């Protein structure tokens, strides 16, 4: 198997698992705790962390790795969970993340040198930039006037979910790295 296939498989698996957990656990809890909140935007959208880490690790190739996962989960959301997502939502999300990553690439030369030792800070910057452009696109796509409330919902869910997923991934990595498999 080629390196690209392993990268694709890891991104696809990570995105679909994070989305499945969000759809199966976080959305129902959100519906109970915040019934007035739209199901279009999650309060804690974990797959955004997978997106940011994928762009951090694989660069622009991550867009090609993410798009099939986006559409697989779009299909499950629309036909399995009756969530009214637009057909172009996965494409808009992927493009929003690409734009955020390109902005990160153009601004990273202005960051202090000591920040490069802390990858989590770089991933957090990618999370915020890509969440911003993803939220603009999705808010415009899902409402006729691009309501600011929708933007805030998408942005907040992406940033909180991304940071939560990043923190979880760092702790899991630290535990696995320190385990002994004797």
C-alpha positions in Angstrom: 0.0 0.0 0.0 1.1 3.5 -0.8 1.8 6.2 1.7 -1.1 8.2 0.3 -3.5 5.4 1.0 -2.5 5.1 4.6 -2.8 8.9 5.0 -6.2 8.9 3.3 -7.4 6.0 5.5 -6.3 7.6 8.7 -8.0 10.9 7.8 -11.1 9.1 6.6 -11.3 7.0 9.7 -10.6 9.8 12.1 -13.1 12.1 10.5 -15.9 9.5 10.3 -15.3 8.4 13.9 -15.3 11.9 15.2 -18.4 12.8 13.2 -20.2 9.6 14.3 -19.5 10.4 18.0 -20.7 14.0 17.4 -23.8 12.8 15.6 -24.6 9.9 18.0 -23.7 11.5 21.3 -23.2 15.3 21.2 -26.1 16.1 18.9 -28.7 14.2 21.1 -27.2 15.9 24.3 -27.4 19.2 22.5 -31.0 18.6 21.6 -31.8 17.9 25.2 -29.8 20.7 26.8 -30.3 23.4 24.1 -33.5 22.5 22.2 -33.7 25.9 20.5 -30.3 25.5 18.9 -30.3 24.3 15.3 -29.0 20.9 14.5 -27.1 22.3 11.6 -24.4 23.5 13.9 -22.9 21.5 16.8 -21.9 23.2 20.0 -18.9 20.9 20.0 -18.0 19.7 16.4 -15.1 17.3 16.9 -14.4 16.6 13.2 -13.1 20.1 12.9 -10.1 19.0 15.0 -9.5 16.1 12.5 -9.6 18.6 9.6 -7.0 20.9 11.3 -4.7 18.1 12.3 -4.9 16.7 8.7 -3.9 20.0 7.2 -1.1 20.4 9.7 0.3 16.9 8.9 -0.5 16.5 5.2 -0.7 20.0 3.9 -3.1 20.7 1.0 -3.4 17.0 0.2 -5.6 16.9 3.3 -8.4 18.5 1.2 -8.4 15.4 -1.1 -8.3 13.1 1.9 -11.2 14.9 3.7 -13.7 15.4 0.8 -14.7 11.7 0.6 -15.1 11.5 4.4 -17.2 14.7 4.3 -19.5 13.3 1.7 -19.8 9.9 3.4 -20.9 11.6 6.6 -23.1 14.1 4.7 -25.0 11.1 3.2 -25.4 9.5 6.7 -26.5 12.8 8.2 -29.1 13.6 5.5 -30.5 10.1 4.9 -29.9 8.5 8.3 -30.4 11.3 10.8 -32.7 13.6 8.8 -30.5 16.6 9.2 -31.1 19.0 6.3 -27.6 19.7 5.1 -27.1 21.2 1.6 -25.5 18.9 -1.0 -22.6 21.5 -1.3 -21.9 21.7 2.4 -19.0 19.2 2.3 -17.4 21.1 -0.6 -17.9 24.4 1.2 -16.4 23.1 4.4 -13.4 21.7 2.6 -12.9 24.9 0.7 -13.2 26.9 3.8 -10.6 24.8 5.5 -8.3 25.2 2.5 -8.6 28.9 2.6 -7.9 29.0 6.3 -4.9 26.8 5.8 -3.6 29.0 3.0 -4.0 32.0 5.2 -2.1 30.2 7.9 0.7 29.4 5.4 1.0 33.0 4.4 1.1 34.2 8.0 3.3 31.6 9.6 6.5 33.4 8.6 5.5 36.2 10.9 5.2 33.9 13.9 7.9 33.9 16.6 10.5 31.1 16.0 9.9 29.5 19.4 6.3 28.7 18.4 7.4 26.0 16.0 8.4 23.8 18.8 4.8 23.7 20.0 2.8 22.1 17.2 -0.4 22.4 19.2 -0.3 26.2 18.8 0.1 25.9 15.1 -2.8 23.5 14.9 -4.9 25.8 17.1 -4.2 28.7 14.6 -5.3 26.4 11.7 -8.5 25.5 13.7 -9.4 29.2 14.1 -8.6 30.3 10.6 -10.3 27.4 8.9 -13.3 27.6 11.3 -13.7 31.3 10.3 -13.9 30.6 6.6 -15.9 27.4 7.0 -18.4 29.3 9.1 -18.8 32.1 6.6 -19.5 29.5 3.8 -21.9 27.3 5.8 -23.8 30.3 7.2 -24.3 31.7 3.7 -25.1 28.3 2.3 -27.7 27.4 4.9 -29.5 30.7 5.3 -30.7 33.0 2.6 -29.2 36.1 4.2 -26.2 34.5 5.9 -27.4 35.2 9.4 -24.8 36.2 11.9 -26.2 33.8 14.5 -25.6 30.9 12.1 -22.0 32.1 11.6 -21.4 32.3 15.4 -22.9 28.8 15.9 -20.7 27.2 13.2 -17.6 29.1 14.3 -18.1 28.4 18.0 -18.8 24.7 17.4 -15.8 24.3 15.1 -13.4 26.1 17.4 -14.5 24.4 20.6 -14.8 21.0 19.0 -11.4 21.4 17.3 -9.6 22.4 20.5 -11.4 19.6 22.5 -10.4 17.1 19.8 -6.8 18.4 19.7 -6.5 18.2 23.5 -7.9 14.6 23.5 -5.6 13.6 20.7 -2.5 15.0 22.5 -3.4 13.1 25.7 -4.1 9.9 23.8 -0.7 10.3 22.0 1.1 10.9 25.3 -0.5 7.8 26.9 0.4 5.6 23.9 3.9 7.0 23.7 4.5 6.2 27.4 3.0 2.7 27.3 5.2 -0.4 27.4 4.0 -3.3 25.2 6.2 -6.0 26.7 
